[in-house]
Amino acid sequence: MTADEAQARHRDALKRCPACFGRLMIQGGYTAVRRTSLSHFRVHDGCPLIPRHYKGEPRRHPAAIG
């Protein structure tokens, strides 16, 4: 599901990364054009969805949800 769908349908639910199971938050601006994105609460180097920090070996988040 997209970040927009998660924000609309599951606003108060915990959100987790599909790759590392780390907790995510939805970020976005309140402008006429709706632009949301997902961001990890705590970045780690084992998530391939965070290219800037990824070290090449996928690992579960140290504070994984479920």
Backbone as XML, in Angstrom:
<?xml version="1.0"?>
<chain id="A" units="angstrom">
  <residue number="1" name="MET">
    <atom name="N" x="0.845" y="-1.164" z="0.000"/>
    <atom name="CA" x="0.000" y="0.000" z="0.000"/>
    <atom name="C" x="0.895" y="1.233" z="0.000"/>
  </residue>
  <residue number="2" name="THR">
    <atom name="N" x="0.432" y="2.257" z="-0.605"/>
    <atom name="CA" x="1.221" y="3.485" z="-0.702"/>
    <atom name="C" x="1.164" y="4.260" z="0.613"/>
  </residue>
  <residue number="3" name="ALA">
    <atom name="N" x="2.048" y="5.226" z="0.759"/>
    <atom name="CA" x="2.060" y="6.069" z="1.950"/>
    <atom name="C" x="0.749" y="6.846" z="2.079"/>
  </residue>
  <residue number="4" name="ASP">
    <atom name="N" x="0.199" y="7.301" z="0.959"/>
    <atom name="CA" x="-1.070" y="8.033" z="0.990"/>
    <atom name="C" x="-2.203" y="7.146" z="1.505"/>
  </residue>
  <residue number="5" name="GLU">
    <atom name="N" x="-2.253" y="5.886" z="1.026"/>
    <atom name="CA" x="-3.290" y="4.959" z="1.476"/>
    <atom name="C" x="-3.142" y="4.650" z="2.963"/>
  </residue>
  <residue number="6" name="ALA">
    <atom name="N" x="-1.915" y="4.418" z="3.405"/>
    <atom name="CA" x="-1.681" y="4.127" z="4.824"/>
    <atom name="C" x="-2.099" y="5.301" z="5.695"/>
  </residue>
  <residue number="7" name="GLN">
    <atom name="N" x="-1.810" y="6.506" z="5.251"/>
    <atom name="CA" x="-2.184" y="7.703" z="6.008"/>
    <atom name="C" x="-3.699" y="7.845" z="6.072"/>
  </residue>
  <residue number="8" name="ALA">
    <atom name="N" x="-4.387" y="7.570" z="4.981"/>
    <atom name="CA" x="-5.839" y="7.733" z="4.937"/>
    <atom name="C" x="-6.572" y="6.617" z="5.687"/>
  </residue>
  <residue number="9" name="ARG">
    <atom name="N" x="-6.161" y="5.374" z="5.498"/>
    <atom name="CA" x="-6.889" y="4.233" z="6.061"/>
    <atom name="C" x="-6.432" y="3.815" z="7.449"/>
  </residue>
  <residue number="10" name="HIS">
    <atom name="N" x="-5.161" y="3.969" z="7.742"/>
    <atom name="CA" x="-4.606" y="3.450" z="8.994"/>
    <atom name="C" x="-3.772" y="4.515" z="9.696"/>
  </residue>
  <residue number="11" name="ARG">
    <atom name="N" x="-4.345" y="5.647" z="9.868"/>
    <atom name="CA" x="-3.632" y="6.811" z="10.407"/>
    <atom name="C" x="-2.984" y="6.540" z="11.765"/>
  </residue>
  <residue number="12" name="ASP">
    <atom name="N" x="-3.674" y="5.863" z="12.675"/>
    <atom name="CA" x="-3.185" y="5.660" z="14.038"/>
    <atom name="C" x="-2.448" y="4.339" z="14.247"/>
  </residue>
  <residue number="13" name="ALA">
    <atom name="N" x="-2.412" y="3.490" z="13.251"/>
    <atom name="CA" x="-1.758" y="2.181" z="13.394"/>
    <atom name="C" x="-0.240" y="2.301" z="13.270"/>
  </residue>
  <residue number="14" name="LEU">
    <atom name="N" x="0.467" y="1.364" z="13.894"/>
    <atom name="CA" x="1.912" y="1.289" z="13.709"/>
    <atom name="C" x="2.192" y="0.865" z="12.272"/>
  </residue>
  <residue number="15" name="LYS">
    <atom name="N" x="3.208" y="1.438" z="11.698"/>
    <atom name="CA" x="3.600" y="1.080" z="10.335"/>
    <atom name="C" x="5.001" y="0.500" z="10.384"/>
  </residue>
  <residue number="16" name="ARG">
    <atom name="N" x="5.235" y="-0.597" z="9.602"/>
    <atom name="CA" x="6.552" y="-1.206" z="9.602"/>
    <atom name="C" x="7.081" y="-1.360" z="8.191"/>
  </residue>
  <residue number="17" name="CYS">
    <atom name="N" x="8.385" y="-1.327" z="8.094"/>
    <atom name="CA" x="9.074" y="-1.455" z="6.818"/>
    <atom name="C" x="8.909" y="-2.889" z="6.293"/>
  </residue>
  <residue number="18" name="PRO">
    <atom name="N" x="8.558" y="-3.063" z="5.021"/>
    <atom name="CA" x="8.408" y="-4.409" z="4.481"/>
    <atom name="C" x="9.738" y="-5.148" z="4.334"/>
  </residue>
  <residue number="19" name="ALA">
    <atom name="N" x="10.850" y="-4.445" z="4.358"/>
    <atom name="CA" x="12.158" y="-5.079" z="4.176"/>
    <atom name="C" x="12.802" y="-5.478" z="5.497"/>
  </residue>
  <residue number="20" name="CYS">
    <atom name="N" x="12.813" y="-4.575" z="6.480"/>
    <atom name="CA" x="13.543" y="-4.844" z="7.724"/>
    <atom name="C" x="12.634" y="-4.919" z="8.954"/>
  </residue>
  <residue number="21" name="PHE">
    <atom name="N" x="11.356" y="-4.605" z="8.799"/>
    <atom name="CA" x="10.359" y="-4.624" z="9.874"/>
    <atom name="C" x="10.581" y="-3.553" z="10.936"/>
  </residue>
  <residue number="22" name="GLY">
    <atom name="N" x="11.355" y="-2.524" z="10.602"/>
    <atom name="CA" x="11.538" y="-1.393" z="11.502"/>
    <atom name="C" x="10.312" y="-0.499" z="11.484"/>
  </residue>
  <residue number="23" name="ARG">
    <atom name="N" x="10.141" y="0.278" z="12.533"/>
    <atom name="CA" x="8.988" y="1.180" z="12.638"/>
    <atom name="C" x="9.153" y="2.356" z="11.680"/>
  </residue>
  <residue number="24" name="LEU">
    <atom name="N" x="8.071" y="2.693" z="11.000"/>
    <atom name="CA" x="8.055" y="3.799" z="10.052"/>
    <atom name="C" x="7.132" y="4.902" z="10.523"/>
  </residue>
  <residue number="25" name="MET">
    <atom name="N" x="7.396" y="6.102" z="10.049"/>
    <atom name="CA" x="6.473" y="7.219" z="10.241"/>
    <atom name="C" x="6.141" y="7.795" z="8.872"/>
  </residue>
  <residue number="26" name="ILE">
    <atom name="N" x="4.987" y="8.389" z="8.763"/>
    <atom name="CA" x="4.577" y="9.017" z="7.516"/>
    <atom name="C" x="4.860" y="10.500" z="7.615"/>
  </residue>
  <residue number="27" name="GLN">
    <atom name="N" x="5.600" y="11.000" z="6.664"/>
    <atom name="CA" x="5.922" y="12.417" z="6.621"/>
    <atom name="C" x="5.257" y="13.031" z="5.404"/>
  </residue>
  <residue number="28" name="GLY">
    <atom name="N" x="4.924" y="14.293" z="5.514"/>
    <atom name="CA" x="4.317" y="14.977" z="4.383"/>
    <atom name="C" x="3.939" y="16.394" z="4.754"/>
  </residue>
  <residue number="29" name="GLY">
    <atom name="N" x="3.713" y="17.172" z="3.719"/>
    <atom name="CA" x="3.334" y="18.559" z="3.935"/>
    <atom name="C" x="1.844" y="18.757" z="3.794"/>
  </residue>
  <residue number="30" name="TYR">
    <atom name="N" x="1.375" y="19.815" z="4.351"/>
    <atom name="CA" x="-0.035" y="20.153" z="4.261"/>
    <atom name="C" x="-0.207" y="21.261" z="3.224"/>
  </residue>
  <residue number="31" name="THR">
    <atom name="N" x="-0.025" y="20.894" z="1.983"/>
    <atom name="CA" x="-0.166" y="21.828" z="0.875"/>
    <atom name="C" x="-1.284" y="21.335" z="-0.028"/>
  </residue>
  <residue number="32" name="ALA">
    <atom name="N" x="-1.555" y="22.067" z="-1.056"/>
    <atom name="CA" x="-2.605" y="21.672" z="-2.001"/>
    <atom name="C" x="-2.259" y="20.358" z="-2.690"/>
  </residue>
  <residue number="33" name="VAL">
    <atom name="N" x="-0.980" y="20.125" z="-2.959"/>
    <atom name="CA" x="-0.536" y="18.875" z="-3.561"/>
    <atom name="C" x="-0.118" y="17.945" z="-2.431"/>
  </residue>
  <residue number="34" name="ARG">
    <atom name="N" x="-0.799" y="16.822" z="-2.332"/>
    <atom name="CA" x="-0.526" y="15.883" z="-1.251"/>
    <atom name="C" x="0.735" y="15.083" z="-1.579"/>
  </residue>
  <residue number="35" name="ARG">
    <atom name="N" x="1.764" y="15.236" z="-0.755"/>
    <atom name="CA" x="3.020" y="14.518" z="-0.951"/>
    <atom name="C" x="3.430" y="13.887" z="0.373"/>
  </residue>
  <residue number="36" name="THR">
    <atom name="N" x="3.311" y="12.591" z="0.474"/>
    <atom name="CA" x="3.705" y="11.890" z="1.681"/>
    <atom name="C" x="4.837" y="10.926" z="1.367"/>
  </residue>
  <residue number="37" name="SER">
    <atom name="N" x="5.597" y="10.588" z="2.380"/>
    <atom name="CA" x="6.657" y="9.601" z="2.221"/>
    <atom name="C" x="6.832" y="8.874" z="3.543"/>
  </residue>
  <residue number="38" name="LEU">
    <atom name="N" x="7.415" y="7.693" z="3.470"/>
    <atom name="CA" x="7.680" y="6.903" z="4.661"/>
    <atom name="C" x="9.124" y="7.089" z="5.079"/>
  </residue>
  <residue number="39" name="SER">
    <atom name="N" x="9.349" y="7.100" z="6.379"/>
    <atom name="CA" x="10.694" y="7.275" z="6.905"/>
    <atom name="C" x="10.847" y="6.408" z="8.150"/>
  </residue>
  <residue number="40" name="HIS">
    <atom name="N" x="12.004" y="5.785" z="8.314"/>
    <atom name="CA" x="12.275" y="4.980" z="9.498"/>
    <atom name="C" x="12.407" y="5.885" z="10.723"/>
  </residue>
  <residue number="41" name="PHE">
    <atom name="N" x="11.866" y="5.439" z="11.863"/>
    <atom name="CA" x="12.049" y="6.174" z="13.110"/>
    <atom name="C" x="13.524" y="6.169" z="13.482"/>
  </residue>
  <residue number="42" name="ARG">
    <atom name="N" x="14.147" y="5.007" z="13.356"/>
    <atom name="CA" x="15.562" y="4.867" z="13.665"/>
    <atom name="C" x="16.241" y="4.185" z="12.478"/>
  </residue>
  <residue number="43" name="VAL">
    <atom name="N" x="17.113" y="4.891" z="11.811"/>
    <atom name="CA" x="17.799" y="4.389" z="10.626"/>
    <atom name="C" x="18.839" y="3.354" z="11.050"/>
  </residue>
  <residue number="44" name="HIS">
    <atom name="N" x="19.003" y="2.311" z="10.218"/>
    <atom name="CA" x="20.077" y="1.350" z="10.432"/>
    <atom name="C" x="20.622" y="0.929" z="9.082"/>
  </residue>
  <residue number="45" name="ASP">
    <atom name="N" x="21.789" y="0.331" z="9.087"/>
    <atom name="CA" x="22.484" y="0.045" z="7.827"/>
    <atom name="C" x="22.134" y="-1.299" z="7.201"/>
  </residue>
  <residue number="46" name="GLY">
    <atom name="N" x="21.102" y="-1.974" z="7.682"/>
    <atom name="CA" x="20.711" y="-3.262" z="7.127"/>
    <atom name="C" x="19.450" y="-3.240" z="6.291"/>
  </residue>
  <residue number="47" name="CYS">
    <atom name="N" x="18.902" y="-2.067" z="6.009"/>
    <atom name="CA" x="17.669" y="-1.973" z="5.218"/>
    <atom name="C" x="17.979" y="-1.523" z="3.797"/>
  </residue>
  <residue number="48" name="PRO">
    <atom name="N" x="17.681" y="-2.370" z="2.807"/>
    <atom name="CA" x="17.950" y="-1.992" z="1.415"/>
    <atom name="C" x="17.074" y="-0.850" z="0.906"/>
  </residue>
  <residue number="49" name="LEU">
    <atom name="N" x="16.041" y="-0.479" z="1.642"/>
    <atom name="CA" x="15.177" y="0.628" z="1.228"/>
    <atom name="C" x="15.719" y="1.985" z="1.672"/>
  </residue>
  <residue number="50" name="ILE">
    <atom name="N" x="16.872" y="1.982" z="2.337"/>
    <atom name="CA" x="17.537" y="3.229" z="2.730"/>
    <atom name="C" x="18.902" y="3.245" z="2.044"/>
  </residue>
  <residue number="51" name="PRO">
    <atom name="N" x="18.947" y="3.535" z="0.747"/>
    <atom name="CA" x="20.199" y="3.424" z="-0.017"/>
    <atom name="C" x="21.353" y="4.249" z="0.549"/>
  </residue>
  <residue number="52" name="ARG">
    <atom name="N" x="21.068" y="5.368" z="1.139"/>
    <atom name="CA" x="22.127" y="6.236" z="1.651"/>
    <atom name="C" x="22.899" y="5.588" z="2.813"/>
  </residue>
  <residue number="53" name="HIS">
    <atom name="N" x="22.236" y="4.699" z="3.578"/>
    <atom name="CA" x="22.870" y="4.087" z="4.745"/>
    <atom name="C" x="23.138" y="2.595" z="4.591"/>
  </residue>
  <residue number="54" name="TYR">
    <atom name="N" x="22.585" y="1.974" z="3.570"/>
    <atom name="CA" x="22.664" y="0.521" z="3.391"/>
    <atom name="C" x="24.102" y="0.066" z="3.159"/>
  </residue>
  <residue number="55" name="LYS">
    <atom name="N" x="24.518" y="-0.976" z="3.882"/>
    <atom name="CA" x="25.892" y="-1.481" z="3.800"/>
    <atom name="C" x="26.022" y="-2.742" z="2.945"/>
  </residue>
  <residue number="56" name="GLY">
    <atom name="N" x="24.949" y="-3.172" z="2.270"/>
    <atom name="CA" x="25.033" y="-4.293" z="1.338"/>
    <atom name="C" x="24.584" y="-5.636" z="1.872"/>
  </residue>
  <residue number="57" name="GLU">
    <atom name="N" x="24.296" y="-5.744" z="3.150"/>
    <atom name="CA" x="23.830" y="-7.002" z="3.727"/>
    <atom name="C" x="22.496" y="-6.762" z="4.426"/>
  </residue>
  <residue number="58" name="PRO">
    <atom name="N" x="21.380" y="-7.302" z="3.873"/>
    <atom name="CA" x="20.079" y="-7.058" z="4.491"/>
    <atom name="C" x="19.986" y="-7.724" z="5.872"/>
  </residue>
  <residue number="59" name="ARG">
    <atom name="N" x="19.507" y="-6.954" z="6.835"/>
    <atom name="CA" x="19.336" y="-7.453" z="8.203"/>
    <atom name="C" x="18.033" y="-6.910" z="8.770"/>
  </residue>
  <residue number="60" name="ARG">
    <atom name="N" x="17.494" y="-7.648" z="9.707"/>
    <atom name="CA" x="16.303" y="-7.196" z="10.424"/>
    <atom name="C" x="16.663" y="-6.002" z="11.301"/>
  </residue>
  <residue number="61" name="HIS">
    <atom name="N" x="15.747" y="-5.078" z="11.425"/>
    <atom name="CA" x="15.957" y="-3.884" z="12.233"/>
    <atom name="C" x="16.154" y="-4.274" z="13.700"/>
  </residue>
  <residue number="62" name="PRO">
    <atom name="N" x="17.071" y="-3.620" z="14.422"/>
    <atom name="CA" x="17.284" y="-3.958" z="15.834"/>
    <atom name="C" x="16.049" y="-3.733" z="16.716"/>
  </residue>
  <residue number="63" name="ALA">
    <atom name="N" x="15.167" y="-2.838" z="16.315"/>
    <atom name="CA" x="13.919" y="-2.587" z="17.052"/>
    <atom name="C" x="12.733" y="-2.974" z="16.179"/>
  </residue>
  <residue number="64" name="ALA">
    <atom name="N" x="12.785" y="-4.179" z="15.610"/>
    <atom name="CA" x="11.757" y="-4.642" z="14.664"/>
    <atom name="C" x="10.387" y="-4.766" z="15.342"/>
  </residue>
  <residue number="65" name="ILE">
    <atom name="N" x="9.354" y="-4.522" z="14.544"/>
    <atom name="CA" x="7.972" y="-4.686" z="14.984"/>
    <atom name="C" x="7.489" y="-6.035" z="14.461"/>
  </residue>
  <residue number="66" name="GLY">
    <atom name="N" x="7.042" y="-6.883" z="15.329"/>
    <atom name="CA" x="6.484" y="-8.184" z="14.937"/>
    <atom name="C" x="7.471" y="-9.052" z="14.348"/>
  </residue>
</chain>
